[in-house]
Amino acid sequence: MSNRSTSDFNISTQITQLGRDASKQAGFVNVPVYRGSTVIFPTVNDLEHNRAEFNYGTMGTPTIASLENAWSALAGAAGTVLSPSGLGAIALSLLTTLKAGDHLLMPDSVYRPTRNFCAGMLTKMGIETTYYNPLIGAEIESLFRPNTTTLFLESPGSQSFEIQDVPAMTRAAKKHNIATIIDNTWATPIFFRAHEHGCDLSLEAGTKYLGGHSDLLMGVVSANESWWPKLRQTYDLMAMLPGAEDCFLALRGLRTMHLRLKEAEKRGLEMAHWLSERPEVMKVLHPALPECPGHELWKRDFTGSSGLFSFVLKPEFTKAGVANMLDHMGIFGMGYSWGGFESLMIPFNCADYRTATTWQPGGLTLRIQIGLEDMDDLKTDLAEGFARLRAVV
Ligand SMILES: *Cc1c(COP(=O)(O)O)cnc(C)c1O
């Protein structure tokens, strides 16, 4: 046996080893699905002192702990908890850092259901939300109030892909004892080290690249040393956890996540460059392309890009043209979510809900997720789609 441990290896090696121990699994490679509510204590003394590795189903199982521990190691976190969806992870994070009377700062580019949670749930609890320009950087300090306790970040922004100056913003927050939460779903810990860049809590819609097959809903929240006890406490108070099979599927997804992300990166970049050459396209909003707001920050802080981005059509195209394009695609499906094996494309319009900034991209906008289909087939599908777009003006 080598005396090197998992943490000595590179990330793609780590991902194959984290959270499993064949010697505790009757020799089998993978952690089995533990289903259960009840855990038996051998003696009254053990029961009274809660002396057990697990003491009740809501407090965790070996399957859940395996995923939590693997994720903590991958994210460089002190601890991790799970949630039945990405939105659940957002709720859990916010309920960890906020209390009645607090003030919260949210990027105007945030995932729209996060906005709904603030309006529909946090308002009811007497928590006020202010939306800010995602490109504000260190200037965020001017929006801090005496009762500001949480600064939320999402980089890149949902649909519009602005990259935020996370180190500058977390530094400003730390000076004022303000907790920082980041929605790191797009990059995952493989392409952005959220805790190393100063974030207290980092969440991931495991529904996307962790699951990777569009058959799973999952949320993951990791915390640094100072916020881990609070996060775990909030989780234990609510007992909102994913089902055993979903944890098993997420662990399975984890084993290939590095490979899938590297492939998504390669394909995303190839398609982003191809689209930027198309006469119908005005601008490609991909963090690795210079015209994406915050591109320089992406170059400085990220180690890669995933397979989801947006593009802006030239102003002459119409909604009817876009419908003619999207209604008849051969490969690209129209639907929410992303991070699976299949290509997707949807129209979107951030102007419908922004409040702190004006969204004026200069043309109609589409968000695209590049799946694992043949690249030439995908380009042909898009080229035929563009012909339908041009046919209706
Ligand atoms: C999809 C998504 C979520 C929510 O995940 P669900 O599992 O669908 O609830 C949160 N944040 C971002 C950035 C997402 O893309």
Residues whose N, C-alpha, C, O or C-beta is under 5 A from the ligand:
A	BS01	LIG	S85 G86 L87 Y111 D183 T185 A205 T207 L217 M218
